[in-house]
């Protein structure tokens, strides 16, 4: 058990909808990262937050947004969903930005 | 060309064999090198984390980094059926987001 908790485990929704994925980092970790894993693209970095502030952006679509709250949990919001957004979404956390990242078990998003 | 190249396999070995997994990279800015193991329907699990060139050993696992050749390896000794999983190399530079290889699927046969 990595100590990173992601909810829900599975989400099934339709095109055009909006969903929110939640992540609770390991106790004491200030940095949260979001990744997308798909069969054709592999694991891709989306966005990083550190102690409530956005630190880095990767291949994140404008339809996607995230935030980190004062209690350090993070949410990834996906809107106007398309079939191609079906993927596994992982959250990882680390104590500081130069420490190894530990991953949760992901949220599997299926768009019908 | 991808920044990180990893042979996708699949790789199948008998129990007790030595397994060698490899990645090459093109970005000289990468400073931190990791190996993750991912079981089906689970998140990546950190196995090894290294910073400099050279070898790092942890139990049956040895990570090797050669920055001059932009090449990293993971060796698994005395492989077990429980080692069957997908192995992902990952690396990062001063910006700490990870760039992953595509993963190698390993099966250890009893």
Interface residues (C-beta under 8 A of the other chain):
Chain A: X2 X4 X6 X31 X33 X35 X42 X43 X44 X45 X48 X56 X58 X90 X92 X94 X97 X98 X100 X101 X102 X103 X104 X105 X106
Chain B: X32 X34 X36 X41 X42 X43 X44 X45 X46 X49 X88 X90 X95 X96 X97 X98 X99 X100 X101 X102 X103
